Amino acid sequence: METILSKSLIELVKKRSENFPVEGFVLGVGPAKPRFLLLGEAPGKVESLNGIPFTGRAGKELMTFFDFLDVTREDVFITSTFRSRPFIEKEKTDKKTGEKIIRKYNRPPTKKEIIAHAPLLDSEIKTINPPIILTMGNSGLQRLIGKQARIMQVHGQMYEGPILSLDSIDASTFSFTQKNYRVFATFHPAAIFYNRKLLDLIYEDLSHFKKYI
């Protein structure tokens, strides 16, 4: 639902991040009154090309989680802490030709990048006022609650309290809101690509989360 963000705010954020090693720009999408807001980390290669969040490999896993929760994309507002694909370039040898090639790989967004795009998430949350926010991965969790939060310690738990919001559009620091929100944490779908054992934990978390929606 792109209309909840003003064009001036979007252009400001794009200008702020034009010198970062990133590509693409993906806005949050979903209904004005979702069953919950899903907060991920950042777009990957596929999303940076098609402009739709969670449509790559991790997105396919997410759809199986949605099936488990009995929700569809149309029920959920899907967004992220950073709206462009952060990448790092590395040299790789082509196995067939032996040629040295430069490839782009995904990386986590930096603190400066997250701050640059923070007004977008702040505006979405204030406008939508979601009944629950589901964070997937450390990036979204820490963006809302703080660096002290660790997904391994708090996954499957419901946090009720203030969340972090940028002090102002031009600020570089966060403060906790006066308003309380409900935030439920679980692992990012991409985490299971590196540790398949996390899949059971995710489904345990989602089984608990399902009771709230």
C-alpha positions in Angstrom: 0.0 0.0 0.0 2.3 2.7 -1.3 -0.1 5.6 -0.7 0.5 5.6 3.1 3.9 7.2 2.5 4.2 10.7 1.0 6.2 11.1 -2.2 8.4 13.8 -0.5 9.3 11.4 2.3 10.2 8.6 -0.2 12.3 11.0 -2.3 14.1 12.3 0.9 15.0 8.7 1.9 16.2 7.8 -1.6 18.4 10.9 -1.7 19.9 10.0 1.7 20.9 6.6 0.6 22.1 7.3 -3.0 25.7 6.9 -2.1 25.3 3.6 -0.2 26.3 0.3 -1.9 22.7 -0.7 -2.5 20.3 -1.3 -5.3 16.5 -1.2 -6.0 13.9 0.3 -3.7 11.0 -1.7 -2.2 8.1 -0.2 -0.3 6.0 -1.9 2.2 2.8 -3.5 0.8 -0.5 -4.6 2.4 -3.9 -3.6 3.6 -4.7 -0.5 5.7 -6.0 -2.7 8.5 -3.8 -5.9 8.4 -4.1 -8.8 10.8 -0.5 -8.0 11.6 2.6 -6.2 10.3 5.5 -8.3 9.2 8.9 -6.7 9.6 11.9 -8.3 7.8 15.4 -7.1 7.2 16.0 -5.9 3.6 15.2 -6.9 0.0 17.3 -9.5 -1.8 18.2 -9.6 -5.4 14.8 -10.8 -6.6 12.9 -8.1 -4.6 15.3 -5.4 -5.8 14.3 -6.2 -9.3 10.5 -6.7 -9.0 9.8 -4.3 -6.2 7.8 -6.8 -4.2 8.9 -7.8 -0.7 9.5 -11.5 0.2 9.3 -12.9 -3.3 12.7 -14.5 -3.5 13.8 -17.8 -2.0 13.0 -16.7 1.5 9.6 -15.5 0.3 8.7 -19.0 -0.8 9.4 -20.3 2.7 7.3 -17.4 4.1 4.3 -18.5 2.1 4.4 -21.9 3.8 4.4 -20.1 7.1 1.4 -18.0 6.0 -0.4 -21.2 5.1 0.3 -22.5 8.6 -1.1 -19.3 10.0 -4.1 -19.4 7.7 -3.3 -15.9 6.3 -2.5 -14.7 2.8 -0.4 -11.8 1.5 -3.7 -9.8 1.3 -4.1 -10.1 5.1 -0.6 -8.8 6.1 1.3 -5.6 5.7 4.9 -6.7 4.7 7.8 -4.3 5.2 11.4 -4.2 6.2 14.0 -2.2 8.2 15.8 -1.2 5.0 14.1 -0.8 1.6 17.0 -1.3 -0.8 19.2 -4.4 -1.4 22.5 -3.9 0.5 25.2 -5.8 -1.3 28.9 -6.5 -1.2 31.0 -7.2 -4.3 33.4 -10.2 -4.3 35.6 -11.7 -6.9 34.8 -15.2 -8.0 36.3 -17.7 -10.4 33.9 -19.1 -13.1 34.2 -22.9 -12.8 33.7 -23.4 -16.5 35.9 -20.7 -18.0 38.3 -19.9 -15.2 37.5 -16.3 -15.7 37.6 -13.9 -12.7 34.2 -12.3 -12.3 32.7 -9.8 -9.8 29.5 -10.9 -8.1 27.2 -9.1 -5.7 26.2 -10.8 -2.5 23.5 -9.8 0.0 24.7 -8.3 3.3 23.0 -6.9 6.4 22.1 -3.2 6.3 24.5 -1.0 8.3 23.4 1.3 11.2 23.7 4.3 9.0 21.5 2.7 6.3 18.8 1.7 8.8 18.7 5.2 10.2 18.5 6.7 6.6 15.4 4.6 5.9 13.9 4.8 9.5 11.3 7.4 8.7 9.6 5.1 6.3 9.0 2.4 8.9 8.1 4.9 11.5 5.5 6.4 9.2 4.0 3.0 8.3 3.7 1.9 11.9 2.1 5.2 13.0 -0.4 5.2 10.1 -1.4 1.5 10.2 -1.2 1.1 14.0 -1.0 -2.7 13.6 -2.5 -4.9 16.3 0.7 -7.0 16.3 4.1 -6.6 14.7 5.8 -9.9 13.7 9.6 -9.4 13.5 11.5 -12.0 11.5 15.2 -12.0 12.3 17.4 -9.8 14.5 17.4 -6.7 12.3 13.7 -6.0 12.7 13.6 -7.0 16.3 16.5 -4.7 17.3 15.2 -1.9 15.2 12.1 -1.8 17.3 13.3 -2.9 20.8 17.0 -2.2 20.8 20.4 -3.9 20.4 20.1 -5.8 23.7 17.4 -8.0 22.2 18.6 -11.2 20.7 16.4 -13.5 18.6 17.8 -16.7 20.3 16.7 -15.4 23.7 13.3 -13.8 22.9 11.9 -15.8 19.9 8.4 -17.1 20.5 7.7 -14.3 23.1 5.3 -11.4 23.0 6.7 -8.0 23.9 4.3 -5.3 25.0 5.6 -1.9 25.4 7.1 1.2 23.6 9.2 0.8 20.5 12.1 2.8 19.0 11.3 5.6 16.6 13.6 8.2 15.1 13.6 11.4 17.1 12.8 13.3 14.0 13.1 12.9 10.2 16.5 14.5 10.2 17.7 12.9 13.5 20.3 10.2 13.8 19.1 8.8 17.2 16.1 6.8 18.3 13.9 7.2 21.3 11.1 5.0 22.7 7.5 5.9 21.7 4.9 7.0 24.2 2.5 4.5 22.7 2.8 0.8 23.5 2.9 -1.9 20.8 2.8 -5.7 20.7 5.9 -7.2 19.1 6.3 -11.0 18.5 9.7 -12.3 17.4 10.8 -15.3 15.4 13.6 -16.2 13.0 13.9 -14.9 9.4 12.9 -17.5 6.8 16.3 -17.3 5.2 17.9 -18.6 8.5 16.8 -22.1 7.7 19.0 -22.1 4.6 22.0 -22.1 7.0 20.5 -24.0 9.9 17.7 -26.3 9.0 17.1 -27.2 12.7 15.6 -23.7 13.2 12.6 -24.7 11.1 11.1 -26.6 14.1 11.6 -23.6 16.3 9.9 -21.3 13.8 6.9 -23.5 13.7 6.7 -23.6 17.5 6.9 -19.8 17.5 4.2 -19.5 14.8 2.0 -21.9 16.7 2.1 -19.6 19.7 1.8 -16.5 17.5 -1.3 -17.9 15.8 -3.2 -17.6 19.1 -2.9 -13.8 18.9 -4.2 -13.3 15.3 
